[in-house]
Amino acid sequence: MSAIFLAALDIGGSKMAATLADASGPLARVVQATLKAGAADAIGQQALCLIAAACTEAGISPDRISRVGVSSCGPFTFGQQGLGLVSPNLCGGLTRSDDLPNDWTLIPLESVLRTQFADVVIENDCVAALIGERAFGAAQNQNNVIYVTWSTGIGFGLCVDGHILRGKSGNAGHAGHMLLSDSSDALCGCGNRGDLEALIAGRNLGKRLGQSLPQVFSAAQAGDAEALSIIAEAARWFGRGLYNLVTTLDTQCLLVGGSVWRNNANLLAPLVEAEISSRFPALTQGVLLQSALLDDLVTDLGALAMVMPEAWRDDWRQRKPWENIQTVALDDAS
């Protein structure tokens, strides 16, 4: 029997990764900054190039890939050409933002990938992350769990009574666009003012402050009072968003990932946990807040879990082969 090879794509607002794997585990992973300019199909074409690069690293021809699992930022929309992206962190045509030098309002994805691969499965990145954590991470025994990423954007994957919620267009979990404030200067890439993503997401908060979030968090870690105040306010909004979802879905566990959280959990976790636990104990008592276990590989592993044979999962859980993965950073695409 010939070997089965799978590819995984992780398409985010800042970076894109492609991973090639077989039953033994991940064979190669390549990463590149996500394109923000060019024709509307640039993202899909970049994805195909990254899969080819991962295959080159592993010494495998792309035509040997059986299935492709895709974890992608959204929201999604469906048309005659299949699933496309209407991502506020990629589509410059939605709000004409200076940091998105394109006029895209819709990014074709599925149709581009299917020019080379017949079997493609696409999920929202936070749904993929939730699948990854349920397969290999901290949510293996959790049937009522929320995965949330705090990164370039804010997104959620939702599981209730053991069922992952997807909704009519696969967009369940876009609660980063829940409206929380009337603040007129908090503009989200989707066009909303005062939604959770506008208030605290890495891209939007950094633009409002006129400095990068790593700079703000570095100052806060050093004890700067102004930076600490900014971080406390952001944690407060984040905690309120989580509280709203806990009271709506009656979930037991909150798993948090994404670069903003991953790099600053020591500052953020106590503040966010206090914001949740201080409200209505009948609904919040016993709710666990913890960092995602799979760190920056959570969406990659989720994308692989979406398409791998069930027998692989049990073996991977025991061996954790992703811990040995070598990532190759590619030069920025042009």
C-alpha positions in Angstrom: 0.0 0.0 0.0 1.4 3.4 -1.0 2.0 6.0 1.7 -0.7 8.6 2.4 0.5 12.2 2.4 -1.5 15.1 3.8 -1.0 18.9 3.5 -2.2 21.5 6.0 -2.6 25.2 5.4 -2.8 27.8 8.1 -3.9 31.2 6.6 -3.8 34.1 9.0 -3.8 37.8 8.8 -0.1 38.0 9.4 1.4 34.7 8.3 0.7 31.6 6.3 2.1 28.2 7.0 2.0 24.9 5.0 2.8 21.6 6.6 3.3 18.2 4.9 2.7 15.0 6.9 2.4 11.2 6.7 1.4 8.6 9.3 4.8 9.1 11.0 4.1 12.8 11.7 4.8 16.2 10.2 7.6 16.0 7.6 8.1 19.7 6.8 6.6 23.1 7.6 7.2 26.4 5.8 6.1 29.8 6.9 5.8 33.1 5.0 4.2 36.5 5.6 0.7 36.6 4.2 0.4 38.5 0.9 -1.6 41.8 1.2 -1.3 43.0 -2.4 -1.8 41.8 -6.0 -4.8 40.1 -7.6 -7.7 38.8 -5.5 -6.5 35.2 -6.0 -3.0 36.1 -4.6 -3.7 34.4 -1.2 -4.8 31.1 -2.9 -1.8 31.2 -5.3 0.5 31.8 -2.3 -1.0 28.8 -0.5 -0.3 26.6 -3.5 3.3 27.8 -3.6 3.8 27.1 0.1 2.5 23.6 -0.3 4.9 23.0 -3.1 7.7 24.4 -0.9 6.9 22.1 1.9 6.9 19.2 -0.5 10.3 20.2 -1.8 11.6 20.3 1.8 10.3 16.8 2.3 11.4 15.5 -1.1 7.8 14.6 -2.0 5.9 15.5 -5.2 2.8 17.6 -4.6 0.8 15.2 -6.8 1.2 12.6 -4.0 -0.9 14.6 -1.6 -4.2 12.9 -0.9 -6.1 15.6 1.1 -5.6 19.2 2.1 -6.9 20.6 5.4 -7.2 24.4 5.6 -7.4 26.6 8.6 -8.2 30.1 7.5 -9.2 33.4 8.9 -12.7 34.4 7.9 -15.5 35.2 7.6 -16.5 32.9 4.8 -18.9 33.3 1.9 -20.1 30.8 -0.6 -20.7 31.4 -4.3 -20.5 29.6 -7.6 -16.7 29.2 -7.2 -17.0 27.7 -3.7 -15.8 29.1 -0.4 -14.2 32.6 -0.4 -12.9 34.9 2.3 -14.2 38.2 3.4 -11.6 38.8 6.0 -11.3 42.4 7.5 -7.6 41.7 8.2 -6.9 40.9 4.6 -9.5 42.7 2.4 -8.5 46.3 2.0 -11.6 47.0 -0.1 -13.8 46.7 3.0 -12.7 49.8 4.7 -9.9 51.2 2.6 -7.3 50.8 5.4 -3.8 52.2 4.9 -2.1 49.0 6.0 -4.0 46.8 3.5 -2.8 48.0 0.0 -5.4 46.2 -2.0 -9.0 46.6 -3.1 -10.2 43.1 -2.3 -13.7 42.6 -1.0 -13.7 38.8 -1.6 -10.7 36.4 -1.8 -11.4 33.3 -3.8 -9.8 30.3 -2.0 -11.5 27.0 -2.5 -11.6 27.4 -6.3 -7.9 28.2 -6.5 -6.9 25.2 -4.3 -9.0 22.9 -6.3 -7.1 23.6 -9.4 -4.4 21.3 -8.0 -6.2 19.3 -5.2 -9.5 17.5 -5.5 -10.0 16.8 -1.7 -9.9 20.1 0.2 -11.5 20.7 3.7 -11.7 24.3 4.9 -12.6 25.5 8.4 -12.4 28.8 10.2 -9.0 29.0 12.0 -10.5 29.0 15.5 -12.7 26.0 14.6 -9.6 24.3 13.4 -7.7 25.3 16.5 -10.5 23.8 18.6 -10.4 20.6 16.6 -6.6 20.5 17.2 -7.0 21.0 21.0 -9.7 18.4 21.1 -7.6 15.9 19.2 -4.2 16.5 20.7 -4.3 19.3 23.3 -6.0 20.5 26.4 -9.6 19.8 25.4 -9.4 16.1 24.7 -12.0 15.4 27.4 -14.0 18.6 27.1 -17.5 18.7 25.5 -18.3 22.3 26.5 -15.4 24.4 25.5 -14.5 27.6 23.8 -11.3 28.2 22.0 -10.4 31.9 21.5 -7.4 33.5 19.8 -6.1 36.9 20.7 -3.8 37.8 17.8 -4.1 40.0 14.7 -7.8 39.6 15.2 -10.1 38.1 17.8 -11.9 34.8 17.0 -13.6 31.9 18.7 -14.3 28.2 18.2 -17.3 26.9 20.0 -18.2 23.4 21.2 -21.4 22.7 23.1 -22.5 19.2 24.2 -19.7 17.7 22.2 -20.8 19.4 19.0 -18.7 22.0 17.2 -20.8 24.9 16.1 -20.4 26.1 12.5 -23.6 27.9 11.5 -25.2 28.5 8.1 -21.9 29.7 6.4 -19.3 28.2 8.7 -19.0 31.5 10.5 -20.2 30.6 14.0 -17.6 32.0 16.4 -17.0 35.4 14.9 -17.9 36.9 18.2 -14.9 39.2 17.9 -17.5 41.4 16.1 -19.8 41.5 19.1 -20.5 45.2 19.9 -19.3 46.3 23.3 -18.6 50.0 23.2 -19.7 53.3 21.6 -16.1 54.4 21.2 -15.9 56.1 17.9 -12.2 55.7 17.5 -12.3 51.9 17.8 -12.7 51.0 14.1 -12.6 47.4 13.1 -11.6 46.2 9.6 -15.2 45.0 9.1 -16.5 48.5 9.4 -17.9 48.2 13.0 -16.9 50.7 15.6 -16.6 49.5 19.2 -16.7 45.7 18.6 -14.3 43.5 20.6 -11.8 43.2 17.7 -11.8 47.0 17.2 -11.1 47.5 20.9 -8.3 45.0 21.5 -7.1 43.0 18.5 -3.4 43.3 17.7 -3.8 45.1 14.4 -6.5 47.6 15.6 -5.3 48.4 19.1 -1.8 49.0 17.8 -3.1 51.4 15.1 -5.2 53.3 17.8 -2.2 53.6 20.1 0.3 54.6 17.3 2.7 51.9 18.5 3.0 48.2 18.3 1.5 46.0 20.9 4.8 44.3 21.7 6.1 47.8 22.6 3.1 48.4 24.9 3.5 45.0 26.6 7.2 45.4 27.0 6.6 48.7 28.8 3.9 47.1 30.9 6.2 44.2 31.9 8.7 46.8 33.0 6.1 48.4 35.2 5.2 51.5 33.2 1.9 52.8 34.7 0.4 54.1 31.4 1.1 50.8 29.6 -0.3 48.8 32.5 -3.5 50.9 32.3 -3.8 50.1 28.6 -3.3 46.4 29.2 -5.8 46.4 32.1 -8.5 48.0 29.9 -7.8 45.5 27.1 -8.0 42.6 29.5 -11.3 44.0 30.8 -12.9 44.1 27.4 -11.6 40.6 26.6 -12.9 39.2 29.9 -16.3 40.7 29.2 -16.5 39.2 25.8 -15.6 35.8 27.3 -18.2 36.3 30.1 -20.9 37.0 27.4 -20.1 33.7 25.7 -19.9 31.7 28.9 -23.4 32.9 29.9 -24.8 32.3 26.5 -23.3 28.8 25.9 -22.8 27.5 29.5 -19.3 26.2 28.7 -16.9 24.7 31.2 -13.5 25.6 29.7 -12.0 28.6 28.0 -8.8 27.8 26.0 -6.9 30.9 24.9 -4.2 31.1 22.2 -2.9 33.6 19.7 0.3 35.6 19.7 -0.9 38.4 22.0 -2.1 36.0 24.7 0.8 33.5 24.2 3.5 36.1 24.8 1.7 37.9 27.7 -0.4 35.4 29.5 1.3 36.2 32.8 0.0 39.7 32.7 -3.4 39.0 31.1 -4.6 35.8 32.7 -5.2 37.2 36.3 -7.0 40.2 34.9 -9.2 38.3 32.5 -10.0 35.6 35.1 -11.1 38.2 37.6 -13.4 39.9 35.0 -15.2 36.6 34.4 -15.3 35.1 38.0 -16.5 38.4 39.6 -19.9 38.1 37.8 -22.9 35.9 38.5 -21.4 32.9 40.1 -24.3 30.7 39.1 -23.1 30.8 35.6 -19.3 31.4 36.0 -18.4 29.2 39.0 -15.9 26.5 38.1 -15.3 27.8 34.6 -11.6 27.1 33.7 -9.5 29.7 31.9 -6.2 28.2 30.5 -3.7 28.7 27.7 -4.0 26.4 24.7 -1.6 23.5 25.0 -0.5 23.4 21.3 0.8 26.9 21.2 1.6 28.3 17.8 1.0 24.9 16.1 -2.6 24.7 17.2 -4.2 25.7 13.9 -1.7 23.6 11.8 -2.5 20.5 13.9 -6.2 21.3 13.7 -6.0 21.4 9.9 -4.2 18.1 9.8 -6.7 16.5 12.3 -9.5 17.6 10.0 -8.2 15.3 7.2 -6.2 12.5 8.8 -7.3 8.9 9.2 -8.7 8.3 12.7 -6.0 5.7 13.4 -3.3 8.3 13.1 -4.8 10.4 15.9 -4.4 7.7 18.6 -0.8 7.1 17.5 0.0 10.9 17.4 -1.5 11.4 20.8 1.0 8.9 22.3 4.1 10.0 20.3 3.5 13.8 19.9 5.5 13.8 16.6 4.8 17.6 16.1 7.3 18.3 18.9 10.1 17.5 16.5 8.9 19.6 13.5 11.4 21.9 11.8 10.0 25.1 10.4 11.6 26.9 7.5 10.9 30.6 7.2 10.6 31.7 3.5 11.5 35.1 2.2 8.4 37.4 1.8 6.5 36.7 -1.4 6.3 39.5 -4.0 
